[in-house]
Amino acid sequence: MSETRPDNYYDFSAVEKKWQQYWQTNKTFAATETPDKPKYYVLDMFPYPSGDGLHVGHPEGYTASDIVARYKRMKGFNVLHPMGYDAFGLPAEQYAVKTGTHPRITTKKNVDKIRSQIEQLGFSYDWDREVNTTDSGYYKWTQWIFLKLFNSYYDSIENRARPIDDLVHRLESGELVVTFDNKYLVVPVSGAMAAIGGIEIGARKWHELTPQEQRVFLSEYRLAYQAEVAVNWCPELGTVLANEEVIGGVSERGEHPVIRKPMRQWMLRITAYAERLLADLDGLDWSEGIKKLQQDWVGKSVGADVDFTVAGYDETIRVFTTRPDTLFGATYMVLAPEHPLVDVIVTSEKKSEIDKYRTEAARKSDLDRTDLAKEKTGVFTGAYAVNPVNNEQIPIWISDYVLISYGTGAIMSVPAHDCRDFEFAKKFNLPIIQVVNPPKDIRILSGIKKEIRVKNGEVTLDMPPVDEDAIDDSPQSLWQSYYDMIRRSEIAYTGDGVAINSGDFNGQPTEKFKENITAWLEENGLGKASINYKLRDWLFSRQRYWGEPFPIVHLEDGSIVALDESELPLLLPEVESYKPSGDGESPLANIDDWLNITYKGQKGRRETNTMPQWAGSCWYYLRYIDALNENAPFDKEKEKYWMPVDLYVGGAEHAVLHLLYARFWHKLLYDLGWVSTKEPFKKLVNQGMILGNDGQKMSKSRGNVVNPDTVIDRYGADSMRLYEMFMGPLDAVKPWNMQGVEGVYRFLQKVWRLIVGDDGNPQSAIVNEPAQNESLRLLHKTIKKVTTDIENMAFNTAISQMMIFVNEYSRLPRLSKKAIESFVILLSPFAPHIAEELWQRLGHSGTITYQPWPEFDDGLTTDPEVELAIQVNGKLRDRLTFSADADEETIKEKALASERVQELLEGKSVRKVIVIKNRLVNIVIG
């Protein structure tokens, strides 16, 4: 950047400070409910305030959403565009452990730093709605939502959540709700018999049950409940970690060893909403890729539950399978190492080996255990199960590729028709019995000139390494090779076909066999049709200090009671040490005067776990609607006005769990009448990652982090905003390049010189005359292009069009003031500071923010005439002008009549004429 500045140099530093102060003083972007205007809610995924602040990759999504917000205001929408901070979490707590600094102090410092960086970029946020998940006025309502979960159950008949008191009222009225086949049945209490949580409830009335029996019954239905579950426990960090926080058996933060350990945890019954979480994706304007990630996480499977008895024991193992048609091919069974039945059935000879294997499995994450490329391991328990379809005894093994958290924690293994089972059977020399005969017209092989190869039990088709002519590549030959490998047990066939080796079911096609074997299992009391979900209930506990306290008290009689809503917020107490207690509880367990209380006449103990960081981010979009409300999380009428979120912009790393959890909480609030929409986020856009100039992800360890403060100091906020949008498509991965920033900086200087003269006033060439001819057409083309591109979030091409406009207008001797004003409005969502200043210097008072967006005349966006290149055999020979609506025959005739073409045609014939619309004509002669 040159040190010599022209007289009409754009002083971005002074201008940007001026307009940021103006917006703040005048609350330019404050949003209020205006019923006579259409609303538009633009939301960013709010940041975690780390001590490192933002790097240039973070504002990419914020810039995109801000462009849309500013554009929508000019289009007449009432825009809500808020910002806040997801501020609870482990990093601040670890820093507290290390330094003794209260996480609140660290968090405030980091929040102030990030807000300062965000403000420098001129985003049009309504700062009066700012939220911070660590503020007690915010987490009061996070606790309130938890109480709604604790005090609700899911009524599967009405398919919605209802207050738990409704269930109690029905029980007190002489009815009993029992669970049967995943549905609730309401029956008179007389003569009814049900087993709930191991407690038999029969002819007694509800009030005749002991308090303990009542609590057990209700805990089976509460949407928030406690359970002993296997978790990722990090002794060094002293807390439970989510699966995504464990990589390669160590914690993502700090790389400390992590083990699997059963612990008392709070759980949220998200599984009750599994079907709705799937079904309601259909109406959302999300990418198919993001929808599929959600679908895969829920993981709906249709199949059958099958019961295998254990030989010599009064025990039954239930498995879920999507392929009940392969039951006759089940040659062994595998239990998860954590399965409770392992301790019951393991033989004395196998116990030490089993114990050793279970210890090793506890050190692995679920992701590591289910890695398809991982070599299979396992241990035989010494026990056998009885296959219900043929009464044959099959060995029971344990293996870490089976998870206790999925299905029933047990599988029937059919190695001939499952790749993982195949690899396991091959390694341990277990029987492989083919029970599905592939169809002879298998399409994967038909007509393909490729060789079949086998890797990890799966067939692949690769180009042969020898001369193709030497290979018999007919479909029949390929099929026979494949079929022979199946028969020799060299590969697992996982497709459909016809039943073989399956008793009376032989010859039945797969789909028919599935129906018939499932009906047979039900008739004989050996199983039933079932739907299974990969989705597990949400583990909602962390053994940390820096999180929302649970509004729960454990009374000395064993009961768990929730605080009244009027007693919220339950504040975090002050502590002397932030280190974990050492016995699996959070530092809160060390604060006796906070921990031990008398509540409702009984001695009790507060819950010492805190909520995970996900909690505060599940509903922040709703708090923005009414951020200062002290009496409710938000006003219902305001929610009806603003919801749903019209545009949600954020990183793809939150494409699964954050969205899934937020949708779950939203549906709960919908069921309870607090929100008016079934889904929170109407349109979702994920921005791509901005890499360092070395092409690697930005990180301190790589030394490739670019601080936005440095870019703003040198080139200004508008240059940074413009460059981030000009780098390429919003969803693409792009490397940072400071030369690119320099380029857009020069463009903004050119815009300034186009409009502002040396004396600081508008150029003398700007006149109060309408644009004419080509300059008018260029204006309308630019309005159309920028408008369409903003609507499609194709910001890079919108900027390209504005650059074309400036280049062309810079050549004109006279500039229409109205055309220039229209251009400044187009530029303003992208570069708001310079646009505000230019608008003012063009003679306007106030802000450009609410100026009407320019309209375009579609008839002026196409040229009346176009110039086409005329080629002969691919070489340029002439250029001719045609009417824009000329048909192909007219173009061909005029091109062939060209004097230069006629000279080349002498003595030759025209073989064909190729017309490429609006570009060229190629005449092929011979």
SULQUI-V133357 format. One record per residue. N is the residue number from 1. RES is the residue in three letters. SS is DSSP state (alpha for helix, beta for strand, coil for the rest). PSI is psi in whole degrees, 0 to 359 (999 if undefined). Layout:
BEGIN
n=(N/N)
res=(RES/RES)
ss=(SS/SS)
psi=(PSI/PSI)
END
This chain:
BEGIN
n=(1/2/3/4/5/6/7/8/9/10/11/12/13/14/15/16/17/18/19/20/21/22/23/24/25/26/27/28/29/30/31/32/33/34/35/36/37/38/39/40/41/42/43/44/45/46/47/48/49/50/51/52/53/54/55/56/57/58/59/60/61/62/63/64/65/66/67/68/69/70/71/72/73/74/75/76/77/78/79/80/81/82/83/84/85/86/87/88/89/90/91/92/93/94/95/96/97/98/99/100/101/102/103/104/105/106/107/108/109/110/111/112/113/114/115/116/117/118/119/120/121/122/123/124/125/126/127/128/129/130/131/132/133/134/135/136/137/138/139/140/141/142/143/144/145/146/147/148/149/150/151/152/153/154/155/156/157/158/159/160/161/162/163/164/165/166/167/168/169/170/171/172/173/174/175/176/177/178/179/180/181/182/183/184/185/186/187/188/189/190/191/192/193/194/195/196/197/198/199/200/201/202/203/204/205/206/207/208/209/210/211/212/213/214/215/216/217/218/219/220/221/222/223/224/225/226/227/228/229/230/231/232/233/234/235/236/237/238/239/240/241/242/243/244/245/246/247/248/249/250/251/252/253/254/255/256/257/258/259/260/261/262/263/264/265/266/267/268/269/270/271/272/273/274/275/276/277/278/279/280/281/282/283/284/285/286/287/288/289/290/291/292/293/294/295/296/297/298/299/300/301/302/303/304/305/306/307/308/309/310/311/312/313/314/315/316/317/318/319/320/321/322/323/324/325/326/327/328/329/330/331/332/333/334/335/336/337/338/339/340/341/342/343/344/345/346/347/348/349/350/351/352/353/354/355/356/357/358/359/360/361/362/363/364/365/366/367/368/369/370/371/372/373/374/375/376/377/378/379/380/381/382/383/384/385/386/387/388/389/390/391/392/393/394/395/396/397/398/399/400/401/402/403/404/405/406/407/408/409/410/411/412/413/414/415/416/417/418/419/420/421/422/423/424/425/426/427/428/429/430/431/432/433/434/435/436/437/438/439/440/441/442/443/444/445/446/447/448/449/450/451/452/453/454/455/456/457/458/459/460/461/462/463/464/465/466/467/468/469/470/471/472/473/474/475/476/477/478/479/480/481/482/483/484/485/486/487/488/489/490/491/492/493/494/495/496/497/498/499/500/501/502/503/504/505/506/507/508/509/510/511/512/513/514/515/516/517/518/519/520/521/522/523/524/525/526/527/528/529/530/531/532/533/534/535/536/537/538/539/540/541/542/543/544/545/546/547/548/549/550/551/552/553/554/555/556/557/558/559/560/561/562/563/564/565/566/567/568/569/570/571/572/573/574/575/576/577/578/579/580/581/582/583/584/585/586/587/588/589/590/591/592/593/594/595/596/597/598/599/600/601/602/603/604/605/606/607/608/609/610/611/612/613/614/615/616/617/618/619/620/621/622/623/624/625/626/627/628/629/630/631/632/633/634/635/636/637/638/639/640/641/642/643/644/645/646/647/648/649/650/651/652/653/654/655/656/657/658/659/660/661/662/663/664/665/666/667/668/669/670/671/672/673/674/675/676/677/678/679/680/681/682/683/684/685/686/687/688/689/690/691/692/693/694/695/696/697/698/699/700/701/702/703/704/705/706/707/708/709/710/711/712/713/714/715/716/717/718/719/720/721/722/723/724/725/726/727/728/729/730/731/732/733/734/735/736/737/738/739/740/741/742/743/744/745/746/747/748/749/750/751/752/753/754/755/756/757/758/759/760/761/762/763/764/765/766/767/768/769/770/771/772/773/774/775/776/777/778/779/780/781/782/783/784/785/786/787/788/789/790/791/792/793/794/795/796/797/798/799/800/801/802/803/804/805/806/807/808/809/810/811/812/813/814/815/816/817/818/819/820/821/822/823/824/825/826/827/828/829/830/831/832/833/834/835/836/837/838/839/840/841/842/843/844/845/846/847/848/849/850/851/852/853/854/855/856/857/858/859/860/861/862/863/864/865/866/867/868/869/870/871/872/873/874/875/876/877/878/879/880/881/882/883/884/885/886/887/888/889/890/891/892/893/894/895/896/897/898/899/900/901/902/903/904/905/906/907/908/909/910/911/912/913/914/915/916/917/918/919/920/921/922/923/924/925/926)
res=(MET/SER/GLU/THR/ARG/PRO/ASP/ASN/TYR/TYR/ASP/PHE/SER/ALA/VAL/GLU/LYS/LYS/TRP/GLN/GLN/TYR/TRP/GLN/THR/ASN/LYS/THR/PHE/ALA/ALA/THR/GLU/THR/PRO/ASP/LYS/PRO/LYS/TYR/TYR/VAL/LEU/ASP/MET/PHE/PRO/TYR/PRO/SER/GLY/ASP/GLY/LEU/HIS/VAL/GLY/HIS/PRO/GLU/GLY/TYR/THR/ALA/SER/ASP/ILE/VAL/ALA/ARG/TYR/LYS/ARG/MET/LYS/GLY/PHE/ASN/VAL/LEU/HIS/PRO/MET/GLY/TYR/ASP/ALA/PHE/GLY/LEU/PRO/ALA/GLU/GLN/TYR/ALA/VAL/LYS/THR/GLY/THR/HIS/PRO/ARG/ILE/THR/THR/LYS/LYS/ASN/VAL/ASP/LYS/ILE/ARG/SER/GLN/ILE/GLU/GLN/LEU/GLY/PHE/SER/TYR/ASP/TRP/ASP/ARG/GLU/VAL/ASN/THR/THR/ASP/SER/GLY/TYR/TYR/LYS/TRP/THR/GLN/TRP/ILE/PHE/LEU/LYS/LEU/PHE/ASN/SER/TYR/TYR/ASP/SER/ILE/GLU/ASN/ARG/ALA/ARG/PRO/ILE/ASP/ASP/LEU/VAL/HIS/ARG/LEU/GLU/SER/GLY/GLU/LEU/VAL/VAL/THR/PHE/ASP/ASN/LYS/TYR/LEU/VAL/VAL/PRO/VAL/SER/GLY/ALA/MET/ALA/ALA/ILE/GLY/GLY/ILE/GLU/ILE/GLY/ALA/ARG/LYS/TRP/HIS/GLU/LEU/THR/PRO/GLN/GLU/GLN/ARG/VAL/PHE/LEU/SER/GLU/TYR/ARG/LEU/ALA/TYR/GLN/ALA/GLU/VAL/ALA/VAL/ASN/TRP/CYS/PRO/GLU/LEU/GLY/THR/VAL/LEU/ALA/ASN/GLU/GLU/VAL/ILE/GLY/GLY/VAL/SER/GLU/ARG/GLY/GLU/HIS/PRO/VAL/ILE/ARG/LYS/PRO/MET/ARG/GLN/TRP/MET/LEU/ARG/ILE/THR/ALA/TYR/ALA/GLU/ARG/LEU/LEU/ALA/ASP/LEU/ASP/GLY/LEU/ASP/TRP/SER/GLU/GLY/ILE/LYS/LYS/LEU/GLN/GLN/ASP/TRP/VAL/GLY/LYS/SER/VAL/GLY/ALA/ASP/VAL/ASP/PHE/THR/VAL/ALA/GLY/TYR/ASP/GLU/THR/ILE/ARG/VAL/PHE/THR/THR/ARG/PRO/ASP/THR/LEU/PHE/GLY/ALA/THR/TYR/MET/VAL/LEU/ALA/PRO/GLU/HIS/PRO/LEU/VAL/ASP/VAL/ILE/VAL/THR/SER/GLU/LYS/LYS/SER/GLU/ILE/ASP/LYS/TYR/ARG/THR/GLU/ALA/ALA/ARG/LYS/SER/ASP/LEU/ASP/ARG/THR/ASP/LEU/ALA/LYS/GLU/LYS/THR/GLY/VAL/PHE/THR/GLY/ALA/TYR/ALA/VAL/ASN/PRO/VAL/ASN/ASN/GLU/GLN/ILE/PRO/ILE/TRP/ILE/SER/ASP/TYR/VAL/LEU/ILE/SER/TYR/GLY/THR/GLY/ALA/ILE/MET/SER/VAL/PRO/ALA/HIS/ASP/CYS/ARG/ASP/PHE/GLU/PHE/ALA/LYS/LYS/PHE/ASN/LEU/PRO/ILE/ILE/GLN/VAL/VAL/ASN/PRO/PRO/LYS/ASP/ILE/ARG/ILE/LEU/SER/GLY/ILE/LYS/LYS/GLU/ILE/ARG/VAL/LYS/ASN/GLY/GLU/VAL/THR/LEU/ASP/MET/PRO/PRO/VAL/ASP/GLU/ASP/ALA/ILE/ASP/ASP/SER/PRO/GLN/SER/LEU/TRP/GLN/SER/TYR/TYR/ASP/MET/ILE/ARG/ARG/SER/GLU/ILE/ALA/TYR/THR/GLY/ASP/GLY/VAL/ALA/ILE/ASN/SER/GLY/ASP/PHE/ASN/GLY/GLN/PRO/THR/GLU/LYS/PHE/LYS/GLU/ASN/ILE/THR/ALA/TRP/LEU/GLU/GLU/ASN/GLY/LEU/GLY/LYS/ALA/SER/ILE/ASN/TYR/LYS/LEU/ARG/ASP/TRP/LEU/PHE/SER/ARG/GLN/ARG/TYR/TRP/GLY/GLU/PRO/PHE/PRO/ILE/VAL/HIS/LEU/GLU/ASP/GLY/SER/ILE/VAL/ALA/LEU/ASP/GLU/SER/GLU/LEU/PRO/LEU/LEU/LEU/PRO/GLU/VAL/GLU/SER/TYR/LYS/PRO/SER/GLY/ASP/GLY/GLU/SER/PRO/LEU/ALA/ASN/ILE/ASP/ASP/TRP/LEU/ASN/ILE/THR/TYR/LYS/GLY/GLN/LYS/GLY/ARG/ARG/GLU/THR/ASN/THR/MET/PRO/GLN/TRP/ALA/GLY/SER/CYS/TRP/TYR/TYR/LEU/ARG/TYR/ILE/ASP/ALA/LEU/ASN/GLU/ASN/ALA/PRO/PHE/ASP/LYS/GLU/LYS/GLU/LYS/TYR/TRP/MET/PRO/VAL/ASP/LEU/TYR/VAL/GLY/GLY/ALA/GLU/HIS/ALA/VAL/LEU/HIS/LEU/LEU/TYR/ALA/ARG/PHE/TRP/HIS/LYS/LEU/LEU/TYR/ASP/LEU/GLY/TRP/VAL/SER/THR/LYS/GLU/PRO/PHE/LYS/LYS/LEU/VAL/ASN/GLN/GLY/MET/ILE/LEU/GLY/ASN/ASP/GLY/GLN/LYS/MET/SER/LYS/SER/ARG/GLY/ASN/VAL/VAL/ASN/PRO/ASP/THR/VAL/ILE/ASP/ARG/TYR/GLY/ALA/ASP/SER/MET/ARG/LEU/TYR/GLU/MET/PHE/MET/GLY/PRO/LEU/ASP/ALA/VAL/LYS/PRO/TRP/ASN/MET/GLN/GLY/VAL/GLU/GLY/VAL/TYR/ARG/PHE/LEU/GLN/LYS/VAL/TRP/ARG/LEU/ILE/VAL/GLY/ASP/ASP/GLY/ASN/PRO/GLN/SER/ALA/ILE/VAL/ASN/GLU/PRO/ALA/GLN/ASN/GLU/SER/LEU/ARG/LEU/LEU/HIS/LYS/THR/ILE/LYS/LYS/VAL/THR/THR/ASP/ILE/GLU/ASN/MET/ALA/PHE/ASN/THR/ALA/ILE/SER/GLN/MET/MET/ILE/PHE/VAL/ASN/GLU/TYR/SER/ARG/LEU/PRO/ARG/LEU/SER/LYS/LYS/ALA/ILE/GLU/SER/PHE/VAL/ILE/LEU/LEU/SER/PRO/PHE/ALA/PRO/HIS/ILE/ALA/GLU/GLU/LEU/TRP/GLN/ARG/LEU/GLY/HIS/SER/GLY/THR/ILE/THR/TYR/GLN/PRO/TRP/PRO/GLU/PHE/ASP/ASP/GLY/LEU/THR/THR/ASP/PRO/GLU/VAL/GLU/LEU/ALA/ILE/GLN/VAL/ASN/GLY/LYS/LEU/ARG/ASP/ARG/LEU/THR/PHE/SER/ALA/ASP/ALA/ASP/GLU/GLU/THR/ILE/LYS/GLU/LYS/ALA/LEU/ALA/SER/GLU/ARG/VAL/GLN/GLU/LEU/LEU/GLU/GLY/LYS/SER/VAL/ARG/LYS/VAL/ILE/VAL/ILE/LYS/ASN/ARG/LEU/VAL/ASN/ILE/VAL/ILE/GLY)
ss=(coil/coil/coil/coil/coil/coil/coil/coil/coil/coil/coil/alpha/alpha/alpha/alpha/alpha/alpha/alpha/alpha/alpha/alpha/alpha/alpha/alpha/alpha/alpha/coil/coil/coil/coil/coil/coil/coil/coil/coil/coil/coil/coil/beta/beta/beta/beta/beta/beta/coil/coil/beta/coil/coil/coil/coil/coil/coil/coil/beta/coil/coil/coil/alpha/alpha/alpha/alpha/alpha/alpha/alpha/alpha/alpha/alpha/alpha/alpha/alpha/alpha/alpha/alpha/coil/coil/coil/beta/beta/beta/beta/coil/coil/beta/beta/coil/coil/coil/coil/alpha/alpha/alpha/alpha/alpha/alpha/alpha/alpha/alpha/alpha/coil/coil/coil/alpha/alpha/alpha/alpha/alpha/alpha/alpha/alpha/alpha/alpha/alpha/alpha/alpha/alpha/alpha/alpha/alpha/alpha/coil/coil/coil/coil/coil/coil/alpha/alpha/alpha/coil/beta/beta/coil/coil/coil/alpha/alpha/alpha/alpha/alpha/alpha/alpha/alpha/alpha/alpha/alpha/alpha/alpha/alpha/alpha/coil/beta/beta/beta/beta/coil/coil/coil/coil/beta/beta/beta/beta/alpha/alpha/alpha/alpha/alpha/alpha/alpha/alpha/alpha/coil/coil/beta/beta/beta/beta/beta/beta/coil/coil/beta/beta/beta/beta/beta/beta/coil/coil/coil/coil/coil/beta/beta/beta/coil/coil/beta/beta/beta/coil/coil/coil/coil/alpha/alpha/alpha/coil/coil/alpha/alpha/alpha/alpha/alpha/alpha/alpha/alpha/alpha/coil/coil/beta/coil/beta/beta/beta/beta/beta/beta/beta/beta/beta/beta/beta/coil/coil/coil/coil/beta/beta/beta/coil/alpha/alpha/alpha/beta/beta/coil/coil/beta/beta/coil/coil/coil/coil/coil/beta/coil/beta/beta/beta/beta/beta/beta/beta/beta/beta/beta/coil/alpha/alpha/alpha/alpha/alpha/alpha/alpha/alpha/alpha/alpha/coil/coil/coil/coil/coil/beta/coil/coil/alpha/alpha/alpha/alpha/alpha/alpha/alpha/alpha/alpha/alpha/alpha/coil/beta/beta/beta/beta/beta/beta/beta/beta/beta/beta/beta/coil/coil/coil/coil/coil/beta/beta/beta/beta/beta/beta/coil/coil/alpha/alpha/alpha/alpha/alpha/alpha/coil/coil/beta/beta/beta/beta/coil/coil/coil/coil/coil/alpha/alpha/alpha/alpha/alpha/coil/coil/coil/coil/coil/alpha/alpha/alpha/alpha/alpha/alpha/alpha/alpha/alpha/alpha/alpha/coil/coil/coil/coil/alpha/alpha/alpha/alpha/coil/coil/coil/coil/coil/coil/coil/coil/coil/beta/beta/beta/beta/beta/beta/beta/beta/coil/coil/coil/coil/coil/coil/beta/beta/beta/beta/beta/beta/coil/coil/coil/coil/coil/coil/coil/coil/coil/coil/coil/beta/beta/beta/beta/coil/alpha/alpha/alpha/coil/alpha/alpha/alpha/alpha/alpha/alpha/alpha/alpha/alpha/alpha/coil/coil/coil/coil/coil/coil/coil/beta/beta/beta/coil/coil/coil/coil/coil/coil/coil/coil/coil/coil/coil/coil/beta/beta/beta/beta/beta/coil/coil/beta/beta/beta/beta/beta/coil/coil/coil/coil/coil/alpha/alpha/alpha/coil/coil/coil/coil/alpha/alpha/alpha/alpha/alpha/alpha/alpha/alpha/alpha/alpha/alpha/alpha/alpha/coil/coil/coil/coil/coil/coil/coil/coil/coil/beta/beta/beta/coil/coil/coil/alpha/alpha/alpha/coil/coil/coil/beta/alpha/alpha/alpha/alpha/alpha/alpha/alpha/alpha/alpha/alpha/alpha/alpha/alpha/alpha/coil/coil/coil/beta/beta/beta/beta/beta/beta/beta/coil/coil/coil/coil/beta/beta/coil/coil/beta/coil/coil/coil/coil/coil/coil/beta/coil/coil/beta/beta/beta/beta/coil/coil/coil/coil/beta/beta/beta/coil/coil/alpha/alpha/alpha/coil/coil/coil/coil/coil/coil/coil/coil/coil/coil/coil/coil/coil/coil/coil/coil/coil/coil/coil/alpha/alpha/alpha/alpha/coil/alpha/alpha/alpha/alpha/beta/beta/beta/beta/coil/coil/beta/beta/beta/beta/beta/coil/coil/coil/beta/coil/coil/coil/alpha/alpha/alpha/alpha/coil/coil/alpha/alpha/alpha/alpha/alpha/alpha/alpha/coil/coil/coil/coil/coil/coil/coil/coil/coil/alpha/alpha/alpha/alpha/alpha/alpha/alpha/coil/coil/beta/coil/beta/beta/beta/beta/beta/alpha/alpha/alpha/coil/coil/alpha/alpha/alpha/alpha/alpha/alpha/alpha/alpha/alpha/alpha/alpha/alpha/alpha/alpha/alpha/coil/coil/coil/coil/coil/coil/coil/coil/coil/beta/coil/beta/beta/beta/beta/beta/coil/coil/beta/beta/coil/coil/coil/coil/coil/beta/coil/coil/coil/coil/coil/coil/coil/coil/coil/beta/alpha/alpha/alpha/alpha/alpha/alpha/alpha/alpha/coil/alpha/alpha/alpha/alpha/alpha/alpha/alpha/alpha/alpha/alpha/coil/coil/coil/coil/coil/coil/coil/beta/beta/coil/coil/alpha/alpha/alpha/alpha/alpha/alpha/alpha/alpha/alpha/alpha/alpha/alpha/alpha/alpha/alpha/alpha/alpha/alpha/beta/coil/coil/coil/coil/coil/beta/coil/coil/coil/beta/beta/coil/coil/coil/coil/coil/alpha/alpha/alpha/alpha/alpha/alpha/alpha/alpha/alpha/alpha/alpha/alpha/alpha/alpha/alpha/alpha/alpha/alpha/alpha/coil/coil/coil/alpha/alpha/alpha/alpha/alpha/alpha/alpha/alpha/alpha/alpha/alpha/alpha/alpha/alpha/alpha/coil/coil/coil/coil/coil/beta/beta/alpha/alpha/alpha/alpha/alpha/alpha/alpha/alpha/alpha/alpha/alpha/alpha/coil/coil/coil/alpha/alpha/alpha/alpha/alpha/alpha/alpha/alpha/alpha/alpha/coil/coil/coil/coil/coil/coil/coil/coil/coil/coil/coil/coil/coil/coil/coil/coil/alpha/alpha/alpha/coil/coil/coil/coil/beta/beta/beta/beta/beta/beta/beta/beta/coil/coil/beta/beta/beta/beta/beta/beta/beta/beta/beta/coil/coil/coil/coil/alpha/alpha/alpha/alpha/alpha/alpha/alpha/alpha/alpha/coil/coil/alpha/alpha/alpha/alpha/alpha/alpha/alpha/coil/coil/coil/coil/beta/beta/beta/beta/beta/beta/beta/coil/coil/coil/beta/beta/beta/beta/beta/beta/coil)
psi=(127/143/337/125/133/166/324/42/138/111/85/325/311/318/317/319/320/311/330/321/320/311/320/314/319/1/52/327/14/135/137/158/119/93/332/3/145/144/158/119/113/123/136/147/117/153/159/125/86/164/341/349/201/148/175/346/330/317/359/309/324/321/317/313/326/323/314/317/313/320/315/325/316/338/5/9/150/110/131/119/94/173/151/197/132/83/348/163/171/321/315/326/321/321/324/318/319/322/344/2/132/135/332/321/314/316/316/317/316/322/314/321/314/320/319/317/318/317/325/334/359/32/143/57/149/94/346/346/10/136/155/121/344/352/134/330/342/309/349/318/337/317/322/318/322/319/323/321/314/324/24/157/164/116/106/350/312/350/48/163/146/157/140/334/330/320/316/318/320/322/319/339/5/10/157/129/119/159/129/121/44/18/156/133/132/118/154/146/331/127/352/148/128/151/114/118/32/356/127/123/115/239/355/150/164/317/348/346/151/156/323/317/319/317/317/317/310/329/338/345/339/144/344/124/167/145/156/115/154/129/166/104/125/103/323/316/342/33/163/141/145/160/321/352/3/125/119/30/4/161/141/321/110/343/49/150/142/137/160/130/133/131/156/126/153/137/146/132/63/336/335/336/8/311/321/324/331/308/322/359/334/323/8/144/70/158/151/329/317/319/319/323/319/315/318/325/319/318/58/132/135/128/224/146/134/135/124/125/156/122/127/2/153/57/150/137/120/133/154/136/141/353/66/343/348/12/325/345/6/114/352/171/148/131/150/145/330/356/129/337/343/316/332/319/347/136/158/326/333/353/313/321/320/314/317/316/320/323/318/320/328/342/357/145/163/323/317/320/329/9/119/333/351/140/136/140/161/171/137/132/342/353/165/146/159/119/119/342/340/2/20/142/133/143/147/120/167/146/145/355/354/129/137/338/355/132/230/2/14/146/150/137/122/84/335/342/22/127/319/316/324/312/319/313/320/317/319/14/48/155/146/114/119/127/0/120/118/149/149/341/36/121/334/338/343/117/11/125/71/162/142/131/157/130/128/37/1/143/136/155/112/157/134/147/1/176/125/326/341/0/135/99/24/151/323/321/317/315/316/322/315/314/320/323/321/315/328/6/42/341/161/130/117/4/187/168/222/140/134/162/34/36/226/350/0/140/350/137/158/307/319/320/319/314/314/319/327/317/321/319/317/318/327/9/29/358/187/161/145/153/131/151/139/331/132/159/147/118/114/36/145/144/62/164/314/75/173/126/145/133/59/143/134/112/161/341/5/353/154/123/149/148/154/151/330/343/1/150/150/111/152/133/162/142/158/332/140/8/147/160/339/348/23/1/164/172/341/337/347/358/88/318/340/322/310/119/167/123/123/43/0/151/142/176/129/156/131/343/158/166/154/165/334/331/307/332/357/337/11/331/333/324/326/330/330/61/337/5/120/349/349/160/330/158/132/325/322/322/318/327/315/331/152/173/125/327/125/122/132/180/149/345/344/19/344/284/314/313/320/314/318/320/321/309/322/318/324/311/328/315/326/5/17/335/158/356/147/330/146/327/107/309/134/132/130/125/155/172/140/122/167/169/354/4/9/158/137/130/153/323/330/347/25/17/133/120/129/332/321/317/317/319/325/322/345/158/321/323/318/314/312/318/318/328/338/347/330/186/145/322/3/157/128/140/145/142/114/334/329/323/318/320/314/332/316/324/316/324/323/321/316/313/333/326/324/130/181/334/4/353/168/147/146/340/346/117/157/65/149/151/149/154/234/325/327/317/318/321/311/326/319/317/314/315/312/318/309/319/323/317/325/3/37/68/329/321/333/318/320/318/322/327/320/316/311/319/315/317/334/343/350/142/333/137/127/125/320/321/318/318/320/319/318/322/318/322/333/323/330/315/76/329/309/326/318/315/318/321/318/318/341/3/11/147/159/200/154/351/319/19/142/139/136/146/151/151/114/329/339/4/359/144/139/332/149/147/127/141/135/115/150/117/40/357/136/127/339/167/131/150/135/156/141/334/17/139/171/322/319/318/316/315/314/323/318/335/353/136/319/324/321/323/321/340/346/120/4/164/152/120/318/161/123/124/120/113/132/13/300/167/129/118/120/118/159/999)
END
